[in-house]
Amino acid sequence: MTGLLRFVLAVLASPFRSKLRLEADRWFPAILKVLTIIRPETLVRWHRAGFRGYWRWKSRPRGGRPQIDTELRGLVRRMSVENPLWGAPTRQQSGLHVR
């Protein structure tokens, strides 16, 4: 009985609706029912879970070489300057000249 009453009211109200509204009702008849299922608390919970997942992904440990202290880097640089014969020969030491 309720369904019949809704149908009659919809038919009576249809001439006063815009054409776009009628098209939307034809293509998406149950969209309002779906929207009423989602409560604001549910939406906020999904939003917070999304941000937690994003920041967990953003702050994940990355692979690669660990950072070297600036003090140790300076020491290696100073030792290499003070001992030019250490390591692989450079172009100047090997006799190759850059043109």
Residue frames as a rotation matrix with the C-alpha (Angstrom) as fourth column:
MET 1
0.565 0.825 0.000 0.00
0.825 -0.565 0.000 0.00
0.000 0.000 -1.000 0.00
THR 2
0.447 -0.491 -0.748 2.85
0.140 -0.787 0.601 2.38
-0.883 -0.373 -0.283 0.84
GLY 3
-0.607 -0.717 0.343 4.54
0.402 0.095 0.911 1.60
-0.685 0.691 0.230 -2.45
LEU 4
-0.129 0.672 0.729 1.37
0.979 -0.031 0.202 2.38
0.158 0.740 -0.654 -4.37
LEU 5
0.788 0.413 -0.456 0.99
0.528 -0.834 0.158 5.69
-0.315 -0.366 -0.876 -2.52
ARG 6
-0.019 -0.889 -0.458 4.59
0.104 -0.458 0.883 6.64
-0.994 -0.031 0.102 -3.32
PHE 7
-0.637 -0.190 0.747 4.06
0.709 0.236 0.664 5.80
-0.303 0.953 -0.015 -6.98
VAL 8
0.346 0.859 0.377 0.93
0.922 -0.386 0.033 7.94
0.174 0.336 -0.926 -7.18
LEU 9
0.733 -0.126 -0.668 2.66
0.242 -0.870 0.429 10.87
-0.636 -0.477 -0.607 -5.48
ALA 10
-0.364 -0.931 0.003 5.67
0.251 -0.095 0.963 10.52
-0.897 0.352 0.268 -7.79
VAL 11
-0.402 0.298 0.866 3.45
0.915 0.108 0.388 10.55
0.022 0.948 -0.317 -10.87
LEU 12
0.688 0.726 -0.018 1.59
0.725 -0.685 0.078 13.63
0.045 -0.067 -0.997 -9.61
ALA 13
0.606 -0.515 -0.606 4.83
0.064 -0.728 0.682 15.47
-0.793 -0.453 -0.408 -8.78
SER 14
-0.076 -0.751 0.656 6.69
0.773 0.371 0.514 14.56
-0.629 0.546 0.553 -11.98
PRO 15
0.466 0.217 0.858 5.38
0.803 -0.511 -0.307 17.46
0.372 0.832 -0.412 -14.14
PHE 16
0.989 -0.044 0.143 6.86
-0.099 -0.908 0.408 19.92
0.112 -0.417 -0.902 -11.63
ARG 17
0.455 -0.884 0.111 10.33
0.277 0.259 0.925 18.38
-0.847 -0.390 0.362 -11.66
SER 18
0.224 -0.481 -0.848 13.09
-0.832 -0.547 0.090 19.46
-0.507 0.686 -0.523 -14.00
LYS 19
0.810 0.069 -0.583 14.13
-0.478 0.655 -0.586 17.24
0.341 0.753 0.563 -16.87
LEU 20
-0.203 -0.968 -0.151 17.57
-0.557 0.240 -0.795 16.63
0.806 -0.077 -0.588 -15.32
ARG 21
-0.445 0.104 0.889 15.98
-0.859 0.231 -0.457 15.52
-0.253 -0.967 -0.013 -12.06
LEU 22
0.660 0.741 0.124 13.79
-0.648 0.645 -0.406 13.04
-0.380 0.188 0.906 -13.91
GLU 23
0.537 -0.555 -0.635 16.82
-0.416 0.480 -0.772 11.69
0.733 0.679 0.027 -15.78
ALA 24
-0.518 -0.763 0.387 18.73
-0.702 0.121 -0.701 11.33
0.488 -0.635 -0.599 -12.54
ASP 25
-0.047 0.582 0.812 15.83
-0.841 0.415 -0.347 9.47
-0.539 -0.699 0.470 -10.95
ARG 26
0.863 0.382 -0.331 15.67
-0.505 0.682 -0.529 7.10
0.023 0.623 0.781 -13.92
TRP 27
0.315 -0.832 -0.457 19.44
-0.305 0.367 -0.879 6.39
0.899 0.416 -0.138 -13.95
PHE 28
-0.764 -0.633 -0.123 20.11
-0.024 0.219 -0.975 6.37
0.645 -0.743 -0.182 -10.20
PRO 29
0.199 0.971 0.132 16.90
-0.188 -0.095 0.978 5.37
0.962 -0.219 0.164 -8.45
ALA 30
0.775 0.144 -0.615 18.51
0.480 0.498 0.722 3.95
0.410 -0.855 0.317 -5.31
ILE 31
-0.173 -0.939 0.297 21.28
0.395 -0.343 -0.852 6.47
0.902 -0.030 0.430 -4.74
LEU 32
-0.011 0.217 0.976 19.52
-0.703 -0.695 0.147 8.11
0.711 -0.685 0.160 -1.80
LYS 33
0.938 0.344 -0.027 19.09
-0.239 0.705 0.668 4.76
0.249 -0.620 0.744 -0.09
VAL 34
0.417 -0.867 -0.272 22.80
0.712 0.498 -0.495 4.10
0.565 0.013 0.825 -0.41
LEU 35
-0.300 -0.570 0.765 23.72
0.026 -0.807 -0.591 7.53
0.954 -0.158 0.257 0.91
THR 36
0.404 0.517 0.755 21.59
-0.728 -0.318 0.608 7.16
0.554 -0.795 0.248 4.01
ILE 37
0.847 -0.155 -0.508 23.44
0.328 0.905 0.270 3.97
0.418 -0.396 0.818 4.97
ILE 38
-0.168 -0.985 -0.028 26.73
0.726 -0.105 -0.679 5.86
0.666 -0.135 0.733 5.44
ARG 39
0.804 0.393 -0.447 26.70
0.595 -0.510 0.621 7.71
0.016 -0.765 -0.644 8.74
PRO 40
0.758 -0.543 0.361 28.95
-0.411 -0.828 -0.381 10.68
0.506 0.140 -0.851 9.43
GLU 41
0.512 -0.580 0.634 30.85
-0.647 0.225 0.729 8.61
-0.565 -0.783 -0.260 12.02
THR 42
0.621 -0.247 0.744 31.57
0.474 0.874 -0.106 5.99
-0.624 0.418 0.660 9.37
LEU 43
0.818 -0.288 0.498 32.88
0.352 -0.433 -0.830 8.59
0.454 0.854 -0.253 6.97
VAL 44
0.633 -0.604 0.485 35.14
-0.746 -0.642 0.174 10.12
0.207 -0.472 -0.857 9.63
ARG 45
0.522 -0.429 0.737 36.43
-0.268 0.737 0.620 6.66
-0.809 -0.521 0.270 10.57
TRP 46
0.703 -0.244 0.668 37.28
0.682 0.498 -0.536 5.90
-0.202 0.832 0.516 6.92
HIS 47
0.812 -0.384 0.438 38.98
-0.092 -0.827 -0.554 9.29
0.576 0.410 -0.708 6.58
ARG 48
0.545 -0.614 0.571 41.13
-0.808 -0.202 0.553 8.74
-0.224 -0.763 -0.606 9.66
ALA 49
0.546 -0.328 0.771 42.02
0.166 0.944 0.284 5.21
-0.821 -0.027 0.570 8.56
GLY 50
0.822 -0.228 0.522 43.08
0.529 -0.035 -0.848 6.59
0.212 0.973 0.092 5.19
PHE 51
0.666 -0.600 0.444 45.36
-0.555 -0.796 -0.242 9.16
0.498 -0.085 -0.863 6.78
ARG 52
0.516 -0.491 0.702 46.85
-0.556 0.432 0.710 6.53
-0.652 -0.756 -0.050 9.11
GLY 53
0.649 -0.235 0.723 47.61
0.534 0.818 -0.213 4.32
-0.542 0.524 0.657 6.13
TYR 54
0.834 -0.332 0.440 49.09
0.215 -0.540 -0.814 7.21
0.508 0.774 -0.379 4.17
TRP 55
0.552 -0.659 0.511 51.43
-0.797 -0.596 0.093 8.34
0.244 -0.459 -0.855 6.95
ARG 56
0.547 -0.368 0.752 52.41
-0.210 0.809 0.549 4.76
-0.810 -0.458 0.366 7.72
TRP 57
0.714 -0.266 0.648 53.37
0.689 0.435 -0.580 4.35
-0.127 0.860 0.494 4.06
LYS 58
0.800 -0.375 0.469 55.10
-0.077 -0.839 -0.539 7.75
0.595 0.395 -0.700 3.96
SER 59
0.407 -0.650 0.642 57.25
-0.912 -0.332 0.242 7.06
0.056 -0.684 -0.728 7.04
ARG 60
0.994 -0.047 0.094 58.19
0.043 0.998 0.046 3.48
-0.096 -0.042 0.994 6.14
PRO 61
0.241 -0.970 -0.031 61.86
-0.202 -0.081 0.976 2.57
-0.949 -0.229 -0.216 6.36
ARG 62
0.875 -0.020 -0.485 63.54
-0.485 -0.026 -0.874 2.84
0.005 0.999 -0.032 3.03
GLY 63
0.735 -0.652 0.186 66.39
0.626 0.758 0.185 0.64
-0.261 -0.019 0.965 1.90
GLY 64
0.716 -0.537 0.445 69.76
0.073 -0.577 -0.813 1.85
0.694 0.615 -0.374 0.77
ARG 65
-0.232 -0.937 -0.262 72.96
0.576 0.085 -0.813 2.94
0.784 -0.339 0.520 2.36
PRO 66
0.513 0.395 -0.762 72.76
0.857 -0.289 0.427 4.29
-0.051 -0.872 -0.486 5.93
GLN 67
0.880 -0.139 0.455 73.69
-0.038 -0.974 -0.224 7.92
0.474 0.180 -0.862 6.52
ILE 68
0.058 -0.932 -0.358 77.33
0.890 0.211 -0.404 8.74
0.452 -0.295 0.842 7.36
ASP 69
0.567 0.108 -0.817 78.12
0.651 -0.666 0.364 11.34
-0.504 -0.738 -0.448 9.99
THR 70
0.950 -0.201 0.238 79.47
-0.005 -0.774 -0.634 14.65
0.311 0.601 -0.736 8.75
GLU 71
0.543 -0.783 0.305 82.48
-0.713 -0.238 0.659 14.30
-0.444 -0.575 -0.687 11.05
LEU 72
0.182 -0.448 0.875 83.42
0.220 0.886 0.408 10.93
-0.958 0.118 0.260 9.51
ARG 73
0.761 0.140 0.634 82.95
0.644 -0.043 -0.764 12.30
-0.080 0.989 -0.123 5.99
GLY 74
0.885 -0.455 0.104 85.30
-0.442 -0.889 -0.122 15.19
0.148 0.062 -0.987 6.80
LEU 75
0.310 -0.785 0.536 87.89
-0.486 0.354 0.799 12.78
-0.817 -0.508 -0.272 8.16
VAL 76
0.338 -0.141 0.931 87.80
0.641 0.758 -0.117 10.66
-0.689 0.636 0.347 4.99
ARG 77
0.919 0.033 0.392 88.09
0.328 -0.614 -0.718 13.78
0.217 0.788 -0.576 2.83
ARG 78
0.714 -0.686 0.140 91.06
-0.680 -0.634 0.368 15.07
-0.163 -0.359 -0.919 4.85
MET 79
0.194 -0.650 0.735 92.84
-0.115 0.728 0.675 11.70
-0.974 -0.216 0.067 4.68
SER 80
0.543 0.043 0.839 92.36
0.755 0.412 -0.510 11.50
-0.367 0.910 0.191 0.91
VAL 81
0.945 -0.228 0.234 93.80
-0.085 -0.862 -0.499 14.99
0.316 0.452 -0.834 0.44
GLU 82
0.505 -0.787 0.354 96.76
-0.764 -0.217 0.607 14.27
-0.400 -0.578 -0.711 2.71
ASN 83
-0.310 -0.577 0.756 97.52
-0.117 0.812 0.572 10.94
-0.944 0.089 -0.319 0.98
PRO 84
0.192 0.451 -0.872 97.09
-0.859 -0.352 -0.371 11.49
-0.474 0.820 0.320 -2.77
LEU 85
-0.591 -0.507 -0.628 98.65
-0.765 0.600 0.235 8.11
0.258 0.618 -0.742 -3.68
TRP 86
-0.731 0.420 0.537 95.92
-0.075 0.734 -0.676 6.10
-0.678 -0.534 -0.505 -1.93
GLY 87
0.240 0.970 0.042 93.11
-0.151 0.080 -0.985 4.59
-0.959 0.230 0.166 -3.96
ALA 88
0.470 0.020 0.883 92.69
0.787 0.442 -0.429 4.22
-0.399 0.897 0.192 -7.71
PRO 89
-0.632 -0.762 -0.142 94.95
0.593 -0.593 0.545 6.29
-0.499 0.260 0.826 -9.93
THR 90
0.342 0.708 -0.617 93.44
0.065 -0.673 -0.736 9.44
-0.937 0.211 -0.276 -11.36
ARG 91
0.911 0.036 0.412 93.76
0.410 0.047 -0.911 10.47
-0.052 0.998 0.029 -15.01
GLN 92
0.723 -0.679 0.126 96.70
-0.627 -0.722 -0.291 12.70
0.289 0.132 -0.948 -14.25
GLN 93
0.150 -0.686 0.712 98.53
-0.749 0.391 0.534 9.95
-0.645 -0.614 -0.455 -12.36
SER 94
0.402 0.063 0.913 97.90
0.254 0.951 -0.177 7.29
-0.880 0.303 0.366 -15.02
GLY 95
-0.668 -0.744 0.023 99.29
0.261 -0.205 0.943 9.37
-0.697 0.636 0.332 -17.82
LEU 96
-0.178 0.682 0.710 95.98
0.978 0.040 0.206 10.01
0.112 0.731 -0.673 -19.57
HIS 97
-0.898 -0.130 -0.420 95.42
0.196 -0.974 -0.116 13.62
-0.394 -0.186 0.900 -20.41
VAL 98
0.117 0.989 0.095 92.05
0.769 -0.029 -0.638 15.19
-0.628 0.148 -0.764 -20.86
ARG 99
-0.782 -0.421 0.460 91.82
0.623 -0.548 0.558 17.34
0.017 0.723 0.691 -23.98
